[in-house]
């Protein structure tokens, strides 16, 4: 059976909820799409809402979410509000009959995330989490090469993040009010929750199977950053994974965005893949490298033609949501996948707190890492 469009017409009419630091990155893909119109913006700061609406060509400006959701002409909303507001905002949007794309992390607790997914299922509406790394071309190409058998049977996934300094215009223009709620009781806290959800998502998506045990050491530096070393055991006992987060406050990175960069190494029994950059441009390497070795000798392929601009993942993620609504196809990431990402995040915190292995599938509620409780 041919999938049917999930909207009434041949164009998606979109409302954007939240016009803060990261909004322009998410909205760019909607503005570029031939079949999407950004028609409304909502933000509690009226000047910010009006400035965003003017930049994006939206005709309706709201400071109250209920007013935006009352617009029956809207097909969908992009929710870019602080994480602690996601649960209530998503449920309100679903109750108003809107399809929903929501910024990562999906919620502050596992129960909230599950409730959001259940509400979407009951309403027969799409709820997806916007995950830019899943649509970043070098990582997407690596996943395709794995599926083609380019490195044989998967045996190890290593994900490394380096956080340092940069002088990018993007980072210089970020506003402080976009960070205050990340540092107090409105958040489970820290860099491992706010940013590393991208990498937890990749640890699960690239493997295509659950992680069943986590061991971790978690530290804290300079209020927000959390150097970490974690080991993952997957459902297949032959597959292991690791995640490292390094903080180098005196090291400057080339980056058009945040002062950070990521590296992913994917080992198989016939070769390995390296994604050599993501957020930043730390190394002068092809963004993706494939190495294979057999009895005839080694082969190395550098994929230099890939679009490795980190912002491309945001644009393609937004376009994917529009296409899913128009074509009636699944939209990634699903609420169920996002619950597993959240559980993995909290399992790392719990393993760091207890110095014991933790099964992410057993995690409910939320976990705050040691050292944050009094903030």
N, C-alpha and C positions, 0 to 999 in steps of 0.2 A: 504494500500500500504506500502511495506517495505521501510523505509528510505534508500536513496542512499548515498554513500560516497561523500563528497564534495571535495575530492582531487583526483589526477590522479592515484596514486598507492596505495599500502597497508601500506605505511609509511609516516608520516608527516615530511617533511624537513623544519626546522625552522631556521629563522634568529632572533637574539636578538639585539635590538636597545637600547643601554644604558647599561653600565656595572658598575654603581655606587653602592651606599651603599646597596640597597635592592635587587640587581640583583640576587645574588647567591640564595636567598630565593625563588625567583620565578622560577629560572632555574632548581632547584633540581628536581622538579616533571617531567620536560621534560627529564632530564637525566635518571631518574628511569624508564621511560615508555618504554616498549618493542617495541613500534611501532613509536618512535620519534627519529629523529636525529637532534641535534643542529649543524648546518653546517657553520654558519656565525655569526660574531659578528661585531657590529658597535659602535664606541664611538669616540668622537672628540679627546680624549686623547689617542694617539696611544699606549703608554706603557700599559695603562689600558686595551685597547681592546685586545692587544696581550696576556696579562696575563690571561684575562678571557677566550679567545679562547683556550689557552693551558690547562687551568683547565677544560674546558668543552668538549675538544676534537674537537673543530671546526677547519676547515681547511682554512676558508676564514676570513680575517681581513680587516675591512674598517674603515676609519675615516670620510667618506662622506656617508650620507644616500642614495643618488641617486645611488651610486655604488652598495650598497647592494641590493637595489630594482631592479636593472638591471639584477639580476641573475634569469633567468626564471625557474630554477630548484626549487626555494623556493616556498613552498605552503603557508606559513604563517609567520607572524612576531609577536614577543612579544615586545611591545614598553614600555620601562622603563625609558623614558626621563623625565625631569622636566615637571610639569603639563602645564605650559604656552606653551610648544612645542607640546603638544598632538594633537591639532587640525590640524596643518600643517603636522605633521608626519603621522597621521592616514589617512588624505586625500591623501597624496602621496603614501602610501602603498596600499590603495584601488585602486587608479588610476593605480598602477602597477599590479593589479590583485591578490593581496595577501589577505588572510584572516588575521584578526587582533585581537590580544588580547592586551589591553592597561591597564596600571596601573591606579589605582584610584588616585585622582578624575578624572573623564573622561575629564574635561576641566575647564577653568576658568570662562566661562559664559554659561548660558542656551542656547543662540543662537549657540555658537560653538558646544555644545553637540548635539543639534538637527541637525545641518548641518552634523555632522559626521554620525549620524544614517541614515539620508536621503541619504547620499552618499553610504553607505553600501547597503541600500535597492536598489538603482538604479543599483549598480554593481552586485547585487545578491551574495554578499559576507558576511561572518560572521564578525561582530564587537561585541566583548564582553568586558566588564570591568572585570579585575581580582579582585575578592572580596574574600579574604581568609577567612573571618569570615563566609561566606555562606557555606564553605566546612569544617569548624572546627567541628570535630565529636561531641563534647558535644552540640553545638548549633543545628547541624543537627538532632541529636537524639531528642532534645527537640521539634523541629518542627514536627518530625514524631509522637511523643507522643501526641502532640496537635491534629494532624490530626486523630489520633485513638480515640479521645475523652477522653483522660486520665484525663483531668482537667475540662471537661465540657465546657460550653460556656465561651469564653474569655471575661474578663472584665478589665484587667489592665496589662500594660507592663512597667516595670521600668528598665532602663539601667543606670548603674553607672560606671564611670571610675575614677580611682585614679592614679595620676601621682606623682612619688616620685623619689628616687635615686636607683641605682643598681651598682654593680661592675662587671657586666657580660663582658666577653671578646667580645661579639658581639657589645655592645654599645661602649666599649673602642676603637674598631677598625673602627668606623664610621668616615668618612672624613668630614671636615668642609665645603668643597665646595658643598656638598649635601644639605646644609641648607641655604646658603646665599640667594638664590632666593626665599626661603619661607618667608623671612623677609623684602622684599622690594616690589616695585610696580609691580613686575612680578607675584605676587600672591594676591588673595583676602585676604590673611593673616591668620596666626594663627593656633593654634592647632585644633580649631573647624572645620576648613576647611580641614586641611591636614590629621588629624587622625580620627576625629569624623565621617567622611563619612562612616567608617565601621559601626558605631553604628546607624547612620541614616538609613543605608541600612537594618540593623537588625530590627529597629523599623517598617519599611515598610514590609519587607519580612515575619517576624514572624506573623504579623497581617493579611497579605493578603489583605489589603485595604489601601486606601489613607488616609493621614492626611489632615484635612481641616482647622485646626486652630492651631496656635502656639503662646504661650506666653513665654517670656524668660527674664532672667537677665543674662547679660554677663559682666564679669570683665576681667582684663588683669594683668598678673604677669610675671616678668622676661623676657621681650621681646616677648616670643613666646606663653606662656601658658595662657589659658582663662578659669578660673573657671566659671561654668555656672549652672543654674537651669532652666529647660524648662518643659513646660506642653504641651502635644499633645492631640487634640481632633480628633478622627477618624470619618470616614463616618458613622459608627454605633455609635449613641450617647451614647450607653451603654458601649462603650470601650474608656478608657482613657489611656494615656501614660505619662511617665516622663523620663527625662534624666538629670543626674547630672554629673558634672565634678569637681573633687576635686584636688587641687594641694598642695602637702606636701613636700616641698623641703628638709626638714630635716628628712624625714622618708625613711628608706632603705627597699627595697622590694626584696624578692627572685625572680629572673628572669634570664632566659637564654638569654633574648633578651633586650627589652627596659625596663626602670624603670617605668613600668605601669602595671595595671591589671584591668580587667573588671568583672562586675557581672550583670547578667540578671535575673530578677524575672518576671515570667509570671503567672498571677493570673486568675483562672477560677472559676466558681461557685461551682465546686466540689473538687477543690484542686489547688495546685500551683507547678510550676517547678522553680528550681534555677540552673542556670549555675554559678558555683562558682569560675571560673577562665578563663583566656584566654591568654593574652600576658605573664603574670607572673605566679607565684606560691605562692601567698600571704598566702592562707589559707590551713590548713591540712584537707580539706574536699573532699569527692568525687567530681569529676568535674561536675556532674549533680545529683540533688536530686529531687525526686518526692514525694510530700505529698498529700495524699487523706484522706478525712474525711467524713464519713457518719454515719447513725444511728448505725452501728455495731462497730464503733470505728475508730481511726486513723491508717493509714498505711504510713510508710516512706520507700522509696527505694532509696538507693545510688548506682549509676551506676559507680562502681569503675573500670570496665574493659575497659572503653573508652580511646582511645588514646588522651590525653589532651595536647600534645606538640603543642604549637602554630604554629610551622613550618609545622605541618601536614596539616593545612588548606591551606598553600601555595602550598605544593606538590600536594594535591588533586585537588586544583583549576586548576593547570597546566595540570594534567592528564585529568581532565574533558574537557578542551579545545581540547586536542588531540582526545579524544573519540568522542566528538561532531562532529569533522571534519570527522573522519573515519566512523562514523555511520549515519551521516546526521541528527543528533538530535539537538534540541535547545541548545545553549550555554549561560550559566548565567555568569554575569548579562547582560541583554540586554541594548542597548542604551536608550530605552524608560524608563526602570527602573532606569538607571543611571541619566537621566534627573530629575526624581522625587527626587532622593537622593540629587542632587545638589540644587534643589529648596528648599528642606527641610533645608539644611545647610544655605542657604541664608535667609530663613524665620526666623531662629533662630537669625541670625545677625540683621535682620531688626526689629524683635520684641524687641531685646535688645536695639537697637538704639532709637526706638520710644516709648517704654513702652506701646505698643498697640498690640492686637491680629493680626496675619498675616496669610492669607491663602496661603500656599506654592504654590498652583496651579496658583496664580496670578503673581508669581515672574518671571521676565525676566532679561536679562543682568546678573549683579553680584551685590553683596552687600559687602561693606567693613565695619567692625565694628568700632564704634567710638573709637578714640584714636590711630588709625593706619595711619590716612591720611597723616601725615607728615613724615612717615618713607619711 
